[in-house]
Amino acid sequence: MPLTSSASSWLWRKASSCPPLLLWETSHLANPVFLSPLPASACRVDKVSRTRVPLVMRLQHHSDPQPELSLEYNGRVEHTDEENISEDIVNATNLIAGDKKGISDTPLTLLVKKNGVPDLTMVDLPGITRVPVHGQPENIYDQIKDMIMKYIKPDESIILNVLSASTDFSTCESISMSRSVDKTGERTLAVVTKVDMAPEGLLEKVTADDVDIGLGYVCVRNRIRDETYEEARAIADRLFKTHPLLSKIDKSMVGIQVLADKLVQIQAASIARNLPVIVKKINDKLNSYLTELNNLPKSLSTVAEAMATFMQIIGTSKESLKKILLMGEFDEFPDDQQMPCTARLVEMLNQCSYQLHERNASDSKSKFLVEEIAILEKAKGINLPNFVQRNAFLKILRGKVKGISGIPLGFVEKVWNYIENVVSSVLMRKTGKYYQLQLSATRACQNLIQRMKERSIHWMTEILEMEKLTDYTCNPEYVSEWHRLMTEQETFITKVLRNSHDLGLGPHTEIKINVEGIGMVEVGDLMKYPHVVLSEAFDLKMRMNAYWNVVLKRLIDSMALHLQLSISNLVDKDLGMEIVNELMGPNHGVGFERMMEEPPSIAVKREKLIKSIKKLKESKEVVCKIMDGIVTFAN
């Protein structure tokens, strides 16, 4: 099942379609044993004395009789051949790990495409070194151990544990490490080397299996000196047939060809187990990329398409704003705390009302009747004494309106800032796919809200000026409230004057009296005034209190109505036209042409997604062919 396309190359890197066989031992002599089952011309890696980086050997069968060999590392690809491969691996290793004796976790990949080789992926790892030699770091053992654990830990990896026949398997550190990640041994295969040098007791070792090697043992003889692969294989065959001890080992556990067949079978079985998972990963990633591609803005090729897209965006934006700002619906943005807009606007209006009434309550109690008496004194004229002077009433009214004017004006500022944030947020989401339109919509929103804010401030200023100018209401509550408050007049004056005469208290004495509708007030400064002055001042105060309640309600109601009308005009009339004017600009229509220009970031993203989707589809086809091949082979 050769994987020769670029898609299969990506699949191997990204989805582990070829679960690697991981190979290491303590003697650094793994390569001669492991490559012995391959044709002599497949690779001459055995001349590499030591493995200092993870050497990933990817063997692929292909029909071309001319072999192709290449080395890949650090983003580089270097082509090589059979005669120079050993030297090129050494040079590449030196570039990766230095030319001394250090190691590196950066992999070096050897890709071998040759007719007749099995489709295998192998990783040759550095052998375990406990004592650092000259040129090696003090923590060489920890570095190698960490590297080995990194490669053998994934469940899809097959561990090829190379053991010397003379080794006590139960105390071998490589066995201990493999068992730490593969406790049942179901993905560990042991290759016993140098069997001709230590044949005594080998049969008992491999049949007893005290260390739980789930995939079994294969005993092989090492190729030595200048033996050719054919010569080495012939010698090994005779050895396992004629040696008095080695010949007793089952033939399914000895020999290079058995090892080669077993490796291919193990990897094929592992691939078959992992392919469904790989297919699911590919499908998930493919669906994710397709969704992301579909969510990108549609490419606009004509002005008509741009105009249609613009009108659709404006329509959906206005519909969303109408629901949020006027109808109180926020299902479209359930997690955005600022989107329950009608509730937020009511909260701001109630807060403004509270501030206005709080200011009125505090003003009514402080220096009770003192201001009224002072103004009445200045407003004296040649007229009947029992009439409240209108100019005195207006003077007090103007002072009170001026005192609270900052509250409604601040409310207007706060409300429009909030509305601007909401409108901008909605427009940013609706126009996010079209950068040029987003810029125009943002500017249009800022300009329009600024004008509407200024218009509302001007309107509120006029309202306040009207309240200063005229004392008028048709609200009958004014008269009824004034009559109710005036019922306390004589009682209040009597208490003030009695405290002055009966108790002999002088002015500035701290005395408090409870006044209906106002509360406890300080009257010590009032005891020096005669009855007629107190009567006129009390009348003026109660008229102002009754009228001021009307003024505050009128202000709050007017603000609420003005706000609703302004928001309605903003959504239904002004916003769309403002965005059109901003997009069109002085050049009449150039904005729609700009909408057709795709931002570089979107273009790059679109191209990457298209390439990734193409590669994923190719990879999916490769996996399907592999699965079909496995079924055919099994049949």
MOJO-V162648 format. One record per backbone hydrogen bond with DSSP energy under -0.5 kcal/mol. NH is the residue of the N-H (numbers start at 1). CO is the residue of the C=O. E is the energy in kcal/mol with one decimal. If there is no record, write none. Layout:
BEGIN
nh = (NH/NH)
co = (CO/CO)
e = (E/E)
END
This chain:
BEGIN
nh = (4/9/10/11/12/13/14/15/16/16/17/19/21/22/22/23/23/24/33/34/35/36/36/37/38/42/43/47/48/49/52/54/55/55/56/56/57/57/58/58/59/59/60/67/68/69/70/71/72/73/76/78/80/85/88/89/90/91/92/93/94/95/96/97/98/104/108/109/110/110/111/111/112/112/113/113/114/114/115/117/120/120/122/123/124/124/125/125/128/132/136/140/143/144/145/146/147/148/149/150/151/152/153/157/158/159/160/160/161/161/162/162/163/163/165/167/169/171/172/172/176/177/178/179/180/181/181/182/185/188/189/190/191/192/192/193/193/195/197/198/202/205/206/207/208/209/212/214/214/215/215/216/218/219/220/227/232/233/234/235/236/237/238/239/240/241/242/243/247/248/249/253/254/255/259/260/261/262/263/264/265/266/267/268/269/270/271/272/273/274/275/276/278/279/280/281/282/283/284/285/286/287/288/289/290/291/292/293/294/295/296/296/301/306/307/308/309/310/311/312/313/314/315/316/317/318/319/320/321/322/323/324/325/326/326/327/329/333/334/336/337/339/341/342/344/345/346/347/348/349/350/351/352/353/354/355/356/357/358/359/360/361/362/363/364/365/366/368/370/371/373/374/375/376/377/378/379/380/383/387/393/394/395/396/397/398/399/400/401/402/403/404/405/407/408/409/410/411/412/413/414/415/416/417/418/419/420/421/422/423/424/425/426/427/428/429/430/431/434/435/438/439/440/441/442/443/444/445/446/447/448/449/450/451/452/453/454/455/456/457/458/459/460/461/462/463/464/465/466/467/468/469/470/472/476/478/480/481/482/483/484/485/486/487/487/488/489/492/493/494/495/496/497/498/499/500/501/502/503/505/508/509/509/511/513/515/515/518/519/521/522/523/524/526/527/527/529/534/535/536/537/538/539/540/541/542/543/544/545/546/547/548/549/550/551/552/553/554/555/556/557/558/559/560/561/562/563/564/565/566/567/568/569/570/571/572/573/574/575/577/578/579/580/581/582/583/584/585/587/588/590/592/593/594/595/596/596/597/598/603/604/605/606/607/608/609/610/611/612/613/614/615/616/617/618/619/620/621/622/623/624/625/626/627/628/629/630/631/632/633/634/635)
co = (2/5/6/7/8/9/10/11/11/12/11/17/121/20/158/21/123/160/29/30/31/32/33/34/35/39/39/44/45/47/50/104/53/124/54/108/55/122/56/110/57/120/112/65/113/80/111/78/109/76/73/71/69/81/84/85/86/87/88/89/90/91/92/93/94/52/54/72/56/108/70/109/58/110/68/111/60/112/64/114/59/118/57/21/55/122/23/123/25/130/133/137/139/140/141/142/143/144/145/146/147/148/149/154/20/187/22/158/159/189/24/160/161/191/193/164/167/168/168/169/172/173/174/175/176/177/178/178/182/185/159/216/161/190/218/163/191/220/194/194/199/201/202/203/204/205/209/185/212/185/188/213/190/253/192/224/228/229/230/231/232/233/234/235/236/237/238/239/243/245/246/250/251/219/255/256/257/258/259/260/261/262/263/264/265/266/267/268/269/270/271/272/274/275/276/277/278/279/280/281/282/283/284/285/286/287/288/289/290/291/292/293/299/302/303/304/305/306/307/308/309/310/311/312/313/314/315/316/317/318/319/320/321/321/322/322/323/330/331/333/335/336/339/324/340/341/342/343/344/345/346/347/348/349/350/351/352/353/354/355/356/357/358/359/360/361/362/365/367/367/369/370/371/372/373/374/375/377/381/384/389/390/391/392/393/394/395/396/397/398/399/400/401/404/404/405/406/407/408/409/410/411/412/413/414/415/416/417/418/419/420/421/422/423/424/425/426/427/431/433/434/435/436/437/438/439/440/441/442/443/444/445/446/447/448/449/450/451/452/453/454/455/456/457/458/459/460/461/462/463/464/465/466/470/474/475/476/477/478/479/480/481/482/483/484/485/486/488/489/490/491/492/493/494/495/496/497/498/498/499/524/506/524/509/521/513/519/515/515/513/365/511/511/523/523/524/526/530/531/532/533/534/535/536/537/538/539/540/541/542/543/544/545/546/547/548/549/550/551/552/553/554/555/556/557/558/559/560/561/562/563/564/565/566/567/568/569/569/570/573/574/575/576/577/578/579/580/581/584/585/584/589/589/590/591/592/593/594/596/599/600/601/602/603/604/605/606/607/608/609/610/611/612/613/614/615/616/617/618/619/620/621/622/623/624/625/626/627/628/629/630/631)
e = (-0.6/-1.7/-2.4/-2.6/-2.3/-1.7/-3.1/-2.4/-0.5/-0.7/-0.8/-0.6/-2.6/-0.6/-4.0/-0.5/-3.0/-1.2/-0.6/-2.6/-2.7/-0.7/-0.6/-0.5/-1.7/-1.9/-0.6/-0.9/-2.3/-0.7/-0.7/-0.5/-0.5/-2.6/-0.9/-2.4/-0.7/-3.6/-0.7/-2.9/-0.7/-3.3/-3.1/-0.7/-2.7/-0.7/-1.7/-3.1/-2.4/-1.8/-2.6/-3.0/-2.2/-0.9/-2.6/-2.5/-2.1/-2.5/-2.6/-2.8/-2.3/-1.9/-1.9/-3.4/-1.7/-1.9/-2.8/-2.7/-3.8/-0.5/-2.7/-0.6/-3.0/-0.6/-2.9/-0.6/-2.3/-0.6/-0.5/-1.4/-1.1/-1.3/-3.0/-3.2/-3.0/-0.5/-3.1/-0.7/-0.5/-0.6/-2.4/-1.4/-2.4/-2.5/-2.6/-2.6/-2.1/-2.7/-2.6/-1.9/-1.5/-2.4/-1.5/-1.5/-2.9/-3.2/-4.5/-0.6/-0.8/-3.0/-1.6/-0.7/-0.6/-3.0/-2.3/-2.0/-1.0/-1.6/-0.6/-1.0/-1.8/-2.5/-2.2/-2.5/-1.2/-0.7/-0.9/-1.8/-1.1/-1.5/-3.2/-2.4/-2.7/-0.6/-2.3/-3.1/-0.6/-1.2/-1.2/-0.9/-1.6/-1.7/-2.4/-1.7/-2.3/-1.5/-1.1/-0.6/-1.0/-0.7/-2.3/-1.3/-1.8/-3.5/-2.8/-1.9/-2.7/-2.2/-2.2/-2.4/-2.2/-2.3/-2.1/-2.3/-2.3/-0.9/-2.5/-2.3/-2.1/-1.1/-1.4/-2.2/-0.9/-2.4/-1.8/-2.7/-2.8/-2.6/-2.5/-2.0/-2.4/-2.9/-2.6/-2.4/-2.6/-2.4/-2.8/-2.6/-1.9/-2.1/-2.2/-0.6/-2.5/-3.2/-2.1/-2.4/-2.7/-2.8/-2.8/-2.6/-2.9/-2.9/-2.2/-2.5/-2.6/-2.5/-2.3/-2.6/-2.5/-1.6/-0.6/-1.0/-0.6/-2.0/-2.8/-2.4/-2.5/-2.5/-2.6/-2.0/-2.4/-2.7/-2.4/-2.4/-2.4/-2.5/-2.1/-2.3/-2.5/-2.4/-2.0/-2.3/-3.2/-0.5/-1.7/-1.8/-2.7/-1.0/-0.7/-1.0/-0.7/-1.4/-3.1/-0.8/-1.9/-2.9/-2.1/-2.2/-2.2/-2.3/-2.8/-2.2/-2.1/-2.3/-2.6/-2.2/-2.1/-2.4/-2.5/-2.1/-1.8/-2.3/-2.0/-2.1/-1.9/-1.0/-1.6/-0.7/-1.4/-0.8/-2.4/-2.1/-2.5/-2.6/-1.9/-1.5/-1.7/-0.8/-1.6/-0.9/-1.7/-2.7/-1.9/-2.0/-2.4/-3.0/-1.9/-2.2/-2.7/-2.4/-1.8/-1.3/-1.0/-1.6/-0.9/-1.7/-1.9/-2.1/-2.3/-2.0/-2.5/-2.8/-2.2/-1.8/-2.0/-2.6/-2.3/-1.8/-2.2/-2.9/-2.7/-2.2/-2.3/-2.6/-2.6/-1.8/-2.4/-2.4/-2.1/-0.5/-2.3/-2.2/-2.1/-3.0/-2.4/-2.4/-2.7/-2.5/-2.3/-2.7/-2.8/-2.6/-2.0/-2.0/-2.6/-2.6/-2.3/-2.5/-2.3/-2.6/-2.5/-2.4/-2.8/-2.5/-2.1/-2.2/-2.4/-2.2/-2.6/-2.0/-1.6/-1.6/-2.0/-0.8/-0.6/-1.6/-1.8/-2.5/-2.3/-2.6/-2.1/-2.3/-2.2/-0.9/-0.6/-1.4/-1.9/-2.4/-2.6/-2.6/-1.9/-2.1/-2.7/-2.6/-1.9/-1.3/-2.5/-2.5/-0.9/-1.1/-0.6/-1.0/-0.6/-0.9/-2.3/-0.5/-2.7/-2.1/-2.9/-2.5/-0.6/-3.2/-0.6/-1.6/-0.6/-0.7/-1.7/-2.1/-2.5/-2.2/-2.5/-2.5/-2.2/-2.4/-2.4/-2.5/-2.3/-2.1/-2.4/-2.4/-2.6/-3.0/-1.5/-1.0/-2.2/-2.6/-2.1/-2.4/-2.5/-2.5/-2.7/-2.3/-2.5/-2.2/-2.3/-2.8/-2.4/-2.1/-2.3/-2.5/-2.5/-2.3/-2.4/-2.3/-2.4/-2.8/-2.0/-2.7/-2.4/-0.9/-2.5/-2.4/-2.2/-2.6/-2.3/-2.8/-3.0/-2.3/-0.6/-1.0/-0.6/-0.7/-1.2/-2.0/-1.7/-0.8/-0.5/-1.4/-0.7/-2.4/-2.7/-2.1/-2.8/-2.3/-2.4/-2.5/-2.4/-2.3/-2.7/-2.8/-2.3/-2.5/-2.6/-2.4/-2.2/-2.6/-2.5/-2.0/-2.2/-2.5/-2.3/-2.2/-2.4/-2.9/-2.4/-2.5/-2.4/-2.2/-2.4/-2.6/-2.5/-2.4)
END
